[in-house]
Amino acid sequence: MKQIYLFILLISSVVSMQAQKNILNLIVGTYTNSCSSRGIYVYEFNTKNAQIRLKKSSDSISSPSYVSLSKDGKFLYAVNENGNDSTVSSFSFDPASGKPSSINKVDSKGADPCYLINDDNNVIVANYSGGNIAVFGKNADGSLTEAKQVVQHYGKGVNPDRQEKAHVHMVYFSPDKKYVLSNDLGTDKVYVYNYNATAPTDVLTLKDSVSVTSGSGPRHLKFSKNGKYVYLLQELDGSITSFSYKDGKLAKVFETTVLAKDFKGAFSSAAIEISPNGKFLYASNRGEANNISVFKILKKGKLQLKGQTGTLGKGPRSFVIDPTGKFLLVGHQYTNNIVIFKINESKGTLTDSGKSFDLCSPVCLIFGETVTDVKKRK
C-alpha cells in the first residue's frame, strides 16, 4: 500500500512540474491617463492552452508605457511617460508571486520616454519628445542612480507634424552587447553607439549612423536570429527596411511595406517581432488598418509578405510572441483589451484563439521566466 502511495505521489509531482513548465509571467505596461489603471499588471500565462490568470499589479504609478526585466528576473524597470514630468522607475520583482514593489524613481532627463533596455550595469532610456538618450547606473539593490550620461539628438525631417525635431523612439542592444542602436523618428536615422558598459560617464560614444527614406520615421527594429541582419519598421510610411549587420555597421539590402496594395486609409506602424524559430517576421499597424502583417524571412535579409490579419481591436501598439512560438498576444491601446492568436508554426499564419481579456490601455507586453526556472535558481 505504501509503495502505491509513493508511486501516486511521484506521478502527481511529475504532472505538477510539467504544468509549471508551461507557466510564464506576462508583464504588461499601460497608460494610466485615459482609463482606470494601476500601471503594471502581471499575469500567469499557460503556453499550452493560452489560459490567463491575473497575479498581481503594481501600486498605482503613472503611465509605465514600456517595461524591461533584469536578466536575473529580480528587478523590473519602467518609463513613466508624463510629458516634461516623466521619470524612470525601478522595482523589485518576485517572479513567483508576480508582485512589483517600488524601489526608486529618477528624472528621465527628457520628455515622454517610450523605450528602455537594461543589463547588469545600466538602464538606457529613449526619450521621445526630449529627442535624447539617457543612461542610468544600477545599484546592487536594483535602484537607479541619477543619469550618468545624456546624448542629445539634433535635426528634423520633412514631415512638419511629426518630424519638427529629433524623436528618439528606441534603444536596442546588439547581440554581442558591444553596441546600442537607436532609431530616431524625427531625423530619419538609425544611430549606432559604442557601448562602454562600465564607463562612469561616456557610456555611449557615436560609432556610425545610417539615413533612411525621408519622412519614413524609423520606429522599432529587430535583429535576425543569427545576428547578421536588422529589420527596421518605419512608422510614418509603413516600410520595413532590411540591413546587413556586422561589427556595428549597417548596410541596406532590401525594403518592402506592411501595407496591402489596395489600402487607402490612415495607418501608423507600431511594433515588430520575429518568431522564436526565426522563420517569420510580424509587424503591427494602427490607424484604420489595425492589423498585423506576416512575412516569411528569406535569405540575404529579404522578406516575403504572406498576408495581413486583423487584430480584433483598435490601436495594436504592442504585441508579443510566447517563447514556444504557439501564441501571439496583441495589446490594444484604444479598445482596452489583449487578444490572443494562435500561430501556425510552419506557415506563420495567425488565427483567433477565441481568447481575450480586458485591460486599460495596454501598450507594452513582455514575458518573464517560468516559475519552475525561478525555483531551480533558488
N, C-alpha and C positions, 0 to 999 in steps of 0.2 A: 504493500500500500504506500509505504514511504517513497519507494522508487517511482511509482506512478505520479505521486505528488511532485517530486523533484523534476520529473520529465515535463509535466504540465507547466511548472514554474519556468523551466528553461524555454519552452516553446513560447510562453507569454512574454518573456524578456526579449526573445529574438524578434517577435512581432512588434513589440513596443519600440525596439531600436530601429527596425525597418521603417516604422511610421515616423519616427523622429527624423530620419534621414531625409524624408520628403518635406520637412518643415523649414521654411525660411522666414526671416523677418523682412517685411515690406515696409520701408520707411517713406513717408510722404510729407513733403513740404507744401504749404498752402499760402495763399494770400488771405489776410485777415481783415481787409478793409472793405469787402464787398458783401460779406455774409458772416454768419457766426462760426468762428473757428478758433481753436486754442493754439494753432500754429503747426506743430509737428505731430503726426499720428503714426503709430507703429501697429502693424497688423501681422497676424500669423497667416502665412500663405502655404498651402499644400500643393507642391508641384505635381502631385499625382492626379488630383481631381479639381484643382483650382478653387478649393474651398478657402474662404476668407473669414478670419475672426479678429476683431479689434482687441489689442492687448492693452496698450497704454497711449496716452498723449502727453505732450509737454504741458507744463504750466503755461498760462497764457503769455505768448510772446508775439511780437509784431512781424508779420509777413516774412516767414522763413522760406523765401521763394527758391532757394537752392540749398541742398544739404550734402555733406560729404562725411563718410565714415572713416575713422582711422583704420590702419592696416590690421591692428590687433583687435578691432571691434570694441574697444573700451571707451572711445570718445567720439562725439558727433559734433560737427561744425556746421554752422548755418549763417547765411547772409540774412540781414533784416532789412528788406528793401523798403525804405521810407524816405525818399527824396533826399534832401540835404541833411536829414537827421538819421541817416542809415548807419547801422552798426554791423559788427560781425560777432557771433556768439559761439561759445564753447559749452559742451555738455558732457558730463559723464554718462555712459550708456551701459545698461545692463542687458545684454542680448537675451538672457533667459526670461526676464520679466518684460522687457521692451521699454523700460522707463528711461527717458532722457531727463537728466537733472542738471539744472543750470550751474555752470562754474563761474564764468565771467563774460563780459562783452566789452568790445572796444570800438572806437570810431572807425568806420570803414575807409576814411580818407578820400571818399569820393561818393557822389550821389548815386543812388539806385544800383547797388551791387546785384549782379544777376547770376554769378557763377563762382565756384571756388573749388580748389583742389588742396590736398594735404599729403604730406609724407611724415617721416619721423622728426623732421626739423622745422618745417614751416607750413603755414596756411597761406595760400596765394589766392587773391580775390580779383575778379574783373568788375570794375565799377562802370556801369553802362553810361549813365548821364555824366559822370565825372570824367569819362574818357581816359581812365588810367588803370594801372595795375598796382595793388598794394600787397606787400609781403609782411606777414606777421610771424614772429617766432612762437614756438611751442615750449611751454614749461613742462617739467616732469609730471605735474599733476593734471596735464591736459589743458591748462589755461593758456590764454593768448597773451603775448607781450604787446606792447604798443608797436606800431608799424616800424619795421626795420628799413623799409625802402618803399618809395612811391615812384613809379615810372609813368610819366605823363605822355600821352599821345597827342599829336597835333595834326591839323588838316581838316579837310571836309570833302564831300563828294558832290555829285551832280543833282541829287535829289534834295531840294531845298527843305522839304518837310521832315525827312529822316536823316539827312546827312549834312546838317548845318555845322557839325563839328565832329570830333572823334567820339566814337561809341564802342568801347571795348565790350565784346559780348561773350568772350570765352577765354579761359586759360586752360592748357592741357599739357600734361607731361608726355614727352617722347617715351617710347617703350623702355629705353635704357636709362631714363631719368637724367640724361645729360642736358636736355633742353626743355624749355617751356614754349609752347606755341600759343599765340594769341590772335584771335580774329577781331578785327575792327570793322564793324558795320558802317561806320561813318566815313572812313577813309578808303574803303575797298582794298584793304591789305591784310595779309597774314604775316605777323611778325614772329621771328624765331629768336629766342633769347638763350644764351648760355646760362645754365643753372648751376650756381655755386652754393650748394645746399648749406654749408656750414659758415659761409661768409657773414661777418657781423653787419655789413651794410649793403654792399653791392652784390646782392644775391642773384640778380638778373642783369646781364650785360648783353646788348644787342649783337647778334651774330649776322642776321640777314632779314630781309623782308621780300615778299612777293606780292605784286599787284594782280588783282582780278578785274573782270569786266566792270567798267564804270557804271555805278548805280545798282550793282548786283547785291551788295550788302551782306558780306560773309557773316554767318551766324554761328554754326556749330560744325565740328569736324570729328572724324574718327579715323584711327589707324586700321589698316588691314591686319588680319591675324598674324601674318608673318612680318609685319612692321615695315614692309617695303613700299607701301602706298598710303596716301592720305586722301580721304574723301571729304570734301568741303561742301556744306549746304549753304546756299545763299538765300536770305530771307526775302529780298525785295524783287528778284526776278525769277525765283523758283529753280535756279540752276544748281546742278551738282557738278563740281569740278574734281577730277582725279589728278593727283600729283604723284610722281615717283618720289621716294624719300630715301636719303642716305646722309648720315652724319650732319643733320641739321640743315640740309639743303632740299628745297622743293623745286620740282620741275613739272610743269603742266603736261599731261599726257592725253587727257580726254575730258569731254564735257557733254552733259545731257541735261534734261529738265525733269522735274517732278510733275509737270502739268500735262494733262491729257490734251491731245491735239485740238479737240473741239471745245476746250474750256474757255469761257469768256468772262467769268465773274471775278470778284475780288479774292485775293489769296495772300497768304503770309506764311512762308515756310518756317518750320519751327525746329524739330528735333531729328536726329539721325542716329541709327543704331545698326550694328552688324550682328547677325545670328551667331550663336556660340560655335556652330560648325564652320563659320567663316564663308559660307556659300551665298548668303543673301544680305542685301542692304535694304533698310527700311527708312523712309523719311515722311514726317508728318507735315500737313499743310492746313492752315486755318482759314480765316476769312469765310468765303462762301463755299470753299472746297470741302473742308472738314473730312479729310481722308488721309490714308497712308499709302504711299507708292511703294511697290515691291520691285526690287531689282535683283537679277542674278549677277553675281560677281564673276566676271570673265578674267582671262589672263591679261597681263600688262595694264592693269588698272581700269579696264573697260567695264561698262555696266550694260545690262540688257533689261529694259523695262518689261516686267511680267504683268503689270496691271495696277489698278488702284482699288482700295476697299474703303467704303465709308466707315467712319469711326463711331457712328450712332450717338453723336453728341456734338456740341459746339466748342470750338477752341481747344483742339488737341495739342496743347503746348508741349507736353512731355509724355513719353511712353517708355516702357522698359520691357525687356525680354528676360524671362526667368532663366537661370543658368542651365537648366535641362534643355532649353530650346523648344519647349512644348507650348508655352503660352506667351502672349504679348498683352500687356496691360496699358491702357490709354487713359490719361488724366485729362478731363475736360474742364477748362477754366470757367466757361460760361454756363454750362448746364450742370455743373457741380456734381460730377459723378466720375467713376472709374469703370470702364468697360473692359471685359476680358475676352480676348480672341484666342482660338486655337491656331497653332502653326502647323502646316503640313511640312514636316522636316525635309522631305525630298523635293518638294516643289516650291516651298517658301510661301505659299498662299495662306491667306487668313480667312477664317470663318468664325462667326459669332458663337461663343460658347454658351450663350444664354444667361451668363452670369455678369452682374454688375452691382455696384454699391454706391450709395450717395456719400459725398464729402464736399464740404465747402471749398471751392476754387483750388483743386489740386494742380500744382504746377511743377512739381519735381517728384519723381519716383525712383528709388534705388532699392536694391536688395542687400540685406546683410547676411552674414554667415548662418549656417544651420545651428540649431540649439545643440545638436549632437557634437558638432565641432567645438563649441564653447566648452562643453563638459570635458571633452578629450584634452583641451588645452589646460584646463584646471587640474 
